[in-house]
């Protein structure tokens, strides 16, 4: 009673013994597992059933000797010849009693030998007990086999320490207190002080009189009047002009595909025929924009809805199951592809394309070498404007793939708005480095370019890795006036210094930076302009834009525009942004973030900023929120997901008095930011990249920018970094995973990781929970070669990441540990 042990944390063990099992496990396993004594007592004579069984049940309890005993119960009877390993079946409540038997108190019914045993050994002495049991058995005339091996004796010795108690006995697991500790309210936190933000309204959308009324009409016009004019050219891996598609060829090939889709059986069994309104998958590699364009416009002419997806590389690609879910929900049975792509797909022994994980059964159809279309065949009547034109896949934060439906009206309104905002004209030459199947690459180089009769030169990503200056060389060679790139292309182009001498960018009037919303795009744009201004690049040609799959293009800086509010930038406090408010900071401060504008609102659009959490109330002028767009040129729904659709595409912003802002609905863009002077849009993060740690918000892209600033060229392989958060003890914790260079030693890696921890702590005032380095090219990839973030996070959580070097720092960021129990109440 007086020598009560103090509560202490359970020590880690390298093995799990059947002799030291937790009470919970004993309750679960009592019907099928053996008790503590099984590993020692292997055989017993039938005559020792009663007293030994009672004695064993006395000492197999999990409690301490100071508790009161349960009501006495008669000893269980065992059949003759039963092994002692069956004792759990006859004493099912041995481990379920909350209080253990009182071994210091005996009744007159207890056998004398058991009384002697009970009076001379405490209940916790589970080693010496066995010796006394031998004496008891010898006294009753039984003989046992007690040859104990050294390993068994070693295990017995470990049992001398007290049994572990369940972890909840040491801590008060108070949900409310832990939630409060995870989300503390800082009384000194800055709060928004401005007035209610007013909507930013774009200029009126005016359609030029000469512009075709639809994309089908554009192909018909240019394919007939200027059939020899080029629509697309693709470079081979050596940088040579490989194939050029003319408008005449685009018209004839797309016409053949439309006829075949509607009139031919697309499977060997002849059981798969399509009709207008059906969905179909487009599976083309990133180096074949020509086949993709023909198939896409063939679907439009047939009234069939194309769903462009990436080429599956293996049977179990990262994210393959989610793509399969999208295909299944769209009811897709047919996939269009090219001959070369089909040959490269993984096959079964019978030569059939393998069944990819999670995909429905597909009929693969090659869109090349099709027969002639009958002269009297006409494409079906054009579908109404509210029917889907195409479905673009997008990926959620957790890796879920959803299909954003773009109607024919929205597709045309978007093309017209881009034509007006970017000033596109017929016959212009453009260079595109982006993925032509989705988002900015699709909108500019596949859709709007055809509407305006332009010529696009596509640079495959494989060529960019070999020759990062190839896109600038094409601008110089073809005197291109438009280039559609990302900030990474500006960065790698800067490093290719040996190719700069022959470059001239004087013909460029629009350098569209597709990821202008990223925090590191500003430095790329500034450095690129400072180097290539001497090569003819005009400052007013650099045009960042903001966009998302749901809202399409939110804003774009207008090329050639000068004067007040044409451009803007702000030096903002990182601390203020983490609290969701806009505060100006000193320039060149370590804790500041310099943002550039993403241009003005698109023609015919209205933009508001609403609160990130709770009701969709309109933010104040100095408050960061989610940017929402009302326009004819946005997505209309997530295909087959009505609940998510209502939350994203049917938002009614609320004014300060709680009334709705008009009777129109807005679409969430997923971009976080605020509105600046003159209707300029500033983006400082995204909803998917948002991490809320201890009540403060951090953007994953900001953390990546800070990590990259710590000597990245020396340690990080090609800048490949993944940042995500995991939930630990009711709060989010930041994890950083990076690919290290192959020539980096372990000591150098840990020195670099230590500097990264210090940099993130000093700049963002947040701790990193885990910093892991993996070998080069080790992280799961997206089809375009980027890091597959959700798959990386899944492997991390499942313990399947296997880093080469890892630094765990829970002591710096887990600040809401539960309180230790001061008084342990026996339960």
N, C-alpha and C positions, 0 to 999 in steps of 0.2 A: 504493500500500500504506500509506504513512504518512499520507496525507491522508484517512483514513477518516472519512466523515461520521458525526456522532453521531446516534443514533436520536431522532427527534422525531415528535410527533403529526402526522398528516396534516391539512393545512389544508383547510377547506371550499371547495368550488368551486361557482360559479354555473352551470356548464355541464358536461356530460359529453362529452368529445371522443373520437372513435374513435381518436385518436392516443395517448391516455393510458388504456389499459385495464388492468384488474387481471389478474394471472396466471390467477385462477380463471375470469374471464370469457373470457380467450383460449382456455383449454382447452375451455370449453363451446362457444364460437362458432367454433373453428378451421375447421370444415368449411363454414361458411356466411358468415363475415364477413371483411372485409379487414384487412390489417395496417397498421402505422403509416405505411407509405410510400404507401398508396393515395391519400391526399388531396393528394399532391404529384405523383407520377409518374403521368401520365395516359396516356402512349403511349410505346411503345418499339419499335425496329426488331427484326425477328426475329433478327438476327445476334448480339445481345448477351446471349444466354441464359446461357451458363456462368458467366463471371466475375461478372456483375452479380448473378445469383441467389445465388452464394456470399457475395458481399459484403453483400447485404441480410440474409442469415440471420445473419451475424456481428453485426450491430448491432441486431437486433430482440429480443434477450434481455432479460428483466426483471431479471437479477441485476446485480451490480457487477463492475468489472473485476478485482478482486483474487482472484476465485475461479479454480479450476483448470478447464481446458477439458474437454469431453466427448471421447470417442473420435472421430476424424475420420470423416466420412461423405462419400461422393461427392456431387457436386452433382446436384440433381434435374434431369431433362430435361423441357423443356416443348415442346409442339407448336408448329410455326411459326405466327406470328401471334397467339400467346396474349398477352393483356393482363397487365400486371404486377399487376393486382388479383387475379389467380388465384394469387399466390405462396403464400397460406396453404394451398392444396391441395397444393403441391409441397414445402413445408417444414412438415409438420404438427407437428414437434417443436420448432419454433423457440422457442416460448414455454414448452414443457414441460420444457426442460433446467433442472435446478436450478442448475448452474454455467454461466455464459456462456462463449462461446469466448474464448480468449486471443488478443487482437488484437496482442499484442507478440511473439508467437512464430509463426514461419512455417516451413513445410517447403519442401523443394526442389521439391515438386510445385506449389507455389502460383505463379500467374502473376506476372510482374514488376510489372505495373501494380497488382495487388492488394497486393503486398508494400509498394510505395511508399505506397499508400493506408493500409495498416495501420500503418506505422511513423510516420506523421505525424498521426494523429488518435486520440484516446482513444475507448473504446467508448461513453462517456456523452455525447459531443458529437454530438447527433443533428441539429443544424442545419447546422454546417459540413460534415457528411458529404455532404450533397446536392451541394454545390459540387464536391467532389472526385469525386463520381460523374459529374458532367457532364464533368469533365476526362477521366476514365477512358473515358467513352463517346466523347468527341471523339478520344481517342488511338486508339480502335479503328475510327474512321472512321464512327461512327453519328451521326445528327443527331436531337436531341430537341427537343420544344417546351417551353420553360421560361419562359413568360409567367405569372408567379405574381401573383395578385391581392393587394391589400393585406390582405384578411381572412385569406387563407391565410398570408401572411407573419407576421401578428399571432399566428396560432395556432402557427406554427413557433417564434416567439420564446418562447412560454410553455413550450415543451418544453426550454428550457435548464435548468430546475430538475430535480433528480433525480426519477426515477419514484417514485410512492408505493409503500410497502411495505404488505402486508396488516396489519391492526390486530393480529392475534394475535402478530406479531413484536415488538410493543412491550410486551405485558402477559402476565403469567403467569395463565392462566385456570384456577386450581386450584379445582375444585368444592368440595372439602372446606373449604378455607380461607374461601371466599366464604360458604358456609353457616354456618360458625362466626361469621364477622363479622356476618352478618345476624341471628343469634340468639345474642347474647352472654349468658353466664351471670353475672349480677350477684351477687357474694358477699354484698352488703348487702341484697339484695332480701328483703322480709318474707315469711315462710312461715307457713302455717296451723299453729296451736298447740293448737287445741281438741280435744276428744274426738270420736268418731264421731257424726255427726248421727243422731238418731232420727226415724222417720217421723212425719208429722203426719196424724192420723186425724180425719176429719170425723164429725159426729154421725150417728146412724142415720137412714136415710131412711124416713120414715113417710108413707104415702099417705093423705090424708084420705078418709074413707068416701064422701063425696059426689062425688068427682072422677071424671069419665068414665074408662073403662078404656082408651080409645084416642082418637086425634084424629078418626077416622071416627065413632066413637060420640058424641063431643062435638058434631060438626056435626049429627048426626041428632037429638040431644037438644035443643040450643038452636034448631035450625032448625024443630023441631016445637013445643016448649013455649013458647019466647019468640021466635017467628019475626020479630017486628017490632023486636026489640032490635038496635041497630047493632053491627056488628063492626068496621067501618073507615070512616073519613072522610078524604078527601084535600082539601087546600087548593089553589086555583088560584094562578097567579103573582101575583095581586093580593091574596092573603091571604084570599079569601072561601071559605066552605065550598062545595066544588064538587060532589062526589058522595058519597053515603053508601050503604054496602052493609049490608043487614040479614042476620041469620043465616038467615032464610028464603030470601033470594035466593042466599046463598052455598051453601045446600044444593041448591037447584034447578039453579043454573048448574053447579056442580061435578058434579052427577049427569048433566047433559046432556053435559058434556065427557067424562066417563068412558065413557058409552054410545057416543059418537061415536068415541073412540079405539079401542075394541075391535070396533066393528061396521061402520065406514064405511071406504072406501078414501080415504086422505088425499092421494093424488096424482091428477093428471088421467088418467094411464094406468091407474089402478086397481090398480097393482102393489105398493102399500105398505100393508100391514095390520099392526097391532100386536097383541101378546099380552102377558099379565102377565109381568113380568120384563124387558121391553125397556126401553132407555134412550131418553129424548126430551129435546130442548133446550127451555128456556124463555127466550124473548128478549122482555123487556118493559122499557120505559124506566123511569127512576127516579121519574117523576111519575105512575106508574100502578100503585099497589100493589093496587088492587081486581082488575083483570084478572089480575094475577100470583097473587093468593090463590085465585081461582076455578080457574085452571089447575093450580096446585100441588095443591090438594085433589082436583081431578078425577083427576089422575094417581095420588094415593094410593088413591082409591076403586077405580080400575081395576087397581091392582097394577103400574102402570108407574112406572119410576124417573125422576123429573125431574132434569135437570142445568141449574140456572139459570146463565146467562152474561150478559155485558153486550151491549148493542146495538152492533153494528159501525157505525161512522160513515162510514168510507171503505173502499175496496177493500183498502188496505194500512195498516190501523190498526197502531199500536205494539202488539206482542205478539199480533197476529192469528194468526200462524202457529202459535204455541204453543197458543192456544185451539183451532185446527183440529186439532192433534195430539190434544188431549183428546177432541174430538168423534169423531175417527176411531178412537181406541183404545176408546171406549165403543160403537162400532158404531151411532152415531146417524144416522138417515136423515130424521127429521122434526123441525121446529122449530115450536113453538107461539108465536104472537105476537098482537098486537092489530091492528085495522084501521088505526089511526092510525100505529102503528109500521111496519107493512108499507109504507104509502104513503111514509114517510120514508126507507126503505132505498134505496141507490143501485141503479139499474136499467140494463139493457142497452138497446140500441135497440129490441129486440123486446118490451120491457116486463117481462122476467124479472129477478129479483133477481140481481145480479152474483155471480160466483164469487169469494168472499173468499179472500185469499192463505192457502194451506195448509188450507182447509176442505174436508171431503168434500161431495159433492153432497147438498143438503138439499131436502126438500119443505116449503114454508112453508104453515102452516095457521092461519087466523084462528079464534080461540075465541069470537067473538061471533056473535049472530044464528043460533044453532043451532036445529034443529027440536025438537019435543017428544019426550020419551023415552016409549016404549011403557009402558003401565001395568003390564004383566006382567013387565017387565025387572027383574032383580035384579043388583046388582053381584056380581062373582065372589067366591068365598069368600076371606076375609082370609088373606093370605100368612103364612108362619111368621115368628117374631120375628127369625130370623137372616138373613132376606133383606134386601137394600138398600132403604131407604126413599127416600133421595135421595143425590146426589153433589154435594159442594160443592167448587168449584175453589179452589186456593190456588197462590200463585206463589213459586217458590224465589228464592234470592239472585241467580242468574244469569238469571232471567226464565223458567225452565222452569215450565210450568203442569201441575199434577197434580190428580187428582180424589180427594178424601177421601171414602170410602164410609161413610155412616152407616146402620147397620141400624135396623130398626123398633124393636128392643128398646132400642138406644142412644138413639134419638130420644125414646122415651117416658120412659126413665129420666132423661134430661136435663131434659125438661119438668117432671117431678115434682120433681126436685132444685131447679130454679129456683123452682117454686111454693113449696116449703118455705123456701128461703133468702130469698126476696124477699117472702114473705107475700102472694102474689096471691090475690084473691077475686073471685067473680063480680060483674059489673056495674061494676067499677072503670073509670075513664077514664084513659087513658095517652096521652102525647104522644111521638112518635118522630121524631127528626131523622136517624137513620142509614139506611144502605142496607138495605132490607127483604129483600134476596135472599140475604144471606150473613152469617155470623158473628153478632155480638151482635144486630144488627137483625133477622135472620131468627129467631133463637132466642126473643127476647122478644116482638117485635111481630107475628110471623106464626104461630108455633107455640104457645108457652106461653099467649099471650093467648087464643087460640081454645080451648085446653083448659080455661081457666077462665071462658070466657064474658065476656071483657072487651071494651071499646070502645077502639080505638086511633085517634088523630088523627095522620095522617102529614103532615110538613112537607117539601115538596120542596126539594132543595138549591138550585134556582134561586131560590126565594122567600127562602131564608136569605141569599143574596148581596145581595138587594135590601133585605130587612127582617130583620136579624139578631136582632131582639127578638120575632119572630113566634111562636116556640115558647113564650116566657114569657107572651105575650098569650093564647095558647090555654089555657095552664094556668089563667090568671086567669078566662077566659070560661067554661070547662067544669068548673072546680074539679077539675082533674085531680089524682090522688094519685100518679101515676108519670110520670117523664120519663126517656127514654133518649137520652143525648147523648154528645158527645165534648168533650174539654177545649177544643178550638178554638171550640165553640159557646158555652161559658162565656166565653171571651175576647172573642169578637165581641159577645156579649150585654152585656158590661160596657161596651163602647165606645159602644153605642147609648143614651147617657145621656138623650136627649130623650124616650125612651119609658118611662123607669123610673117616672115618677110614677103611672102607672095600673096598675102591676104589683103583684099580690099572690100570694105563693107560700106562703101559710099552709096551703093544702090539700095541699101536697106532702109525702108521707111517704118517698118514694124518689126521689132524683136519682142515677140510675145513670150513672157516668162510665165509658164503654166502654174508653177508653185510659188507665186509671189507672196502667198499667205504664210509661207514658212519663215521662221525668224532668221535663218541663215541666208535667205535669198538676197537681203539688202547688201551684205558684204560682197556677195558674188557679183551683183549688178554694178556696184560701185567700182570694184576692181576691174571688171571687164571693160567698163566705160573708160576708166583712166588709161588702160593699156591700148584700147582700139579706137580711141577718139582720133589718134594720129593716123589711123587706117581708114578714116572716113565715116566712122560711126557717129551719128548725131545723138545728143543727149535725149531729145524728145522722141527717139525711136524706141527706147527701152520702156516696155509697157507690161508691168505685172498685172495679173488678174486673180480673182478669187472665184472659186467654183466648187460644186459638189454634184454628185450623181443625182440627188433629189431636186435641188434648186437649179441645176444647170449653171450657166454663167451668172454670177451674182453681180460682179462689177469688173470693169477693165479700164485701165488708163488709156485715154484716147491718144493715138499717135499724132505727132505734129502740133499738139495743142500747147500753147505757152500762155504766160500771164498768171494772174493771181488765182490761187486754188487749182491750178492745173496739176500740180503734184504737192505732196506734203510728207513730212516725217516728224516723228515725235520721240523724244528721249523720256522714257517712262520708268518709274520705280518698279522693280521686280517685286518688292515687298507689297506695294500697293496693289499690283495685279493679282498677287496671291490672295488678297482679300476681296478681289472683284471690283476694285475702284481704279480710276485713272488718275495718277499723280505724276507731275513732271519732275524729273530728276536731273542731276548735273550731268553734262556730257562727259564721256570717258570715265564715268564711275563704274566700278566693278559690279555694282548691284543695280545697274540700269539696263534697260532693253531699248534699243533703237529700232523703231518700226517705220517701214515705208508704207505709203498708201497702196491700196489695190485698185485705185482708179475710182471712177464715178459709177453710179448705178446705171444699169443697162436701160436702153430706150424702152419705154412702155412698161417699166417696172416700178414698184414701190417697195422700199425696204424699211423695216422697223427692227429694233433690238429688244428682245424680251428677256425676262429673268431666267437664269439657268435652272432654277428649281422652283417647285410649287406651281402656283397659278401663272399663266402666260401674261404677266403684267409688263407694261412697257417700262424699260429702264430709265434711269435719270441720265442726264447728259454726261456725267463723269462715272458711269457705271458700265462694267463689262457684262455682256449678255450674249444670247444666241441670236445670230442674224437670221431674219425671216424675210421671205420674198413673196409679194403678190404680183403675178405676171401670167400672161397667157403661155409663157415659155418656161414651164416647170414640169416636173414629173406629176403624174396623177395618182399613183398608188404603188404599194408593194404588191406584186402579183400574188393573189390568194391569201393575203395577210391583212384582214380588214381592221383588226384592232390596232396594229402598228401603223396602218395607213391613216386612221383617224387622228392619231397622235402626231403624225409627221406632216401630212398633206392638208389637214383641215383644222388649222389653228386660228382661233379668233382672239387677237391680242386685246388685253383689257387696259383701259385708261386708269388714271390715278383714282378716279371716283368709282371704279369697279364696272363701268359700262364698256360695252364692246366698241372697238375702233372700227366703226362702219359695219356694213353687212357683208364684207368680202372675206374670203379665207386666205390664209398665208401658208407657205411651205417652209418648214424648218430646213436650214442649210447645213446644220451640223458644225458651222463655223462660229467661233466665239470672238467678239470684238466690239467695236463701237463706231459711231459716226463722227467724222471730223468736220471742219469748216468746209463749206461749198459742196456738201454732199459726198465728200470723199469717204470711202470705206476703209477702215483699219481692222485687220484681223490679227489676233494675238494668240490663237490656239484653235483647237478643235474639240468637239465633245468626245470623240473617241480617244483622244490623247490626254484627256483630263484626269488628273489623279488628285484626290482630296485626302490630304494627310494632316491629321490633327486639326481639322477645321480650316486649313488653308489649301488653296488650289494651285496645282503646278501642272505645267504643260510638258508632255513627254518630249516634244521637239526642242523646248528650251533646255531640258536636261541633256539631250543629245548634243546640242550646240556647246554647252559647257564642257562636256566630256571631250568633244573633238578639239577643244581649245588647249587641252593638256597634251602637247607634243603628239598629235595623232599619227603623223607620218612615221614615227619611230616605233610605235607599238601596235597600232590598230591596222588590220588588214583591210585595205580599200574602204576605210571609213564605215565598216559594217558593224553597227551598234543597234541593239534592241533595248528599249526601255519600257517597262510595264510595271504595274502594281499588283501585289497579292494581298489578300486579306488575312491579317494575323491579329488575333485578339481584338476584334471589332473595329479595326482601323486598317486603312490601306498602307502598305509599305512598299517603297520604291526598290525595284530590282534593275540592275544594269547588266546586260550580257553583251560581250563584244568578242569578235574574232581577232586573235592576236597574230602578229607576224610570225612566220615560221622560225626566224633567226633570233627570237627574243628569249632570253634566259629567264628562269623562274625568279631569280633575285631582282632582275630589272622589272619584271612584271609586277612584283609586289611593291616595288618603289613607285611605279607608275600608278598602281591602284591606290596607294596611300595619298598621292597627290590629287587624284580624282576625288577622293572622299573629302579632302580639305577644300578643293575648289567648289564642289557642290554645296558644302556646308556654309562657306563664306559668301557665296553668291546668292544661293536660294534659301539659306537658313533652314535646310531640311537634311535629315540624315538618310544615308543609303542603307537599306536592310541587307542587300546582298549584291556583291560585285563579282561576276564570274567571267573568266576568259576561257574561250574554247579554241580549238585548232582552226586554221584558215579553211574556209568553204565548208564548215561543219554545220552551221545553223540551217534549218529548213528554208528552202527558197520558194519565192513566188515564181510563176512562169517567166517573168521578165528578169529574174535574177536578184530581186530584192529579198529582204528578210521576211519570212512568213511569221508575223508577230504572234498571232494567236496559237500557232503550232509550237513556237518556241516557249510560250508561257505554259502550254499544256505539258510539254516535256519537263519543264522546270518543276511544276507542281507534282508530277508523277515520279520525280527522281530519276528521270531518264535522260537528263541533259549531259551528264558526265563531263563537267568542265575540267580543263587542264589545271587551272589555278582558280581558287575561290576565296573570297574574303567576306565573311559574315559579320555584320556589326549590329546585332539586335540591341546591344546595350545603349547605342546612341539614338535609337529611334523608337523603341518600344518603351514608352513612358507611362503606360497605363496598366502596369502589372497589378493583379488583384492583391488586396491586403492580406497579410498572414493572419491566421486566427490567433487571438491572444489567449482565449480560454477554450480548450477542446472539450466539447460536451460529448459524452459517450452516446453513440447512436447505434 
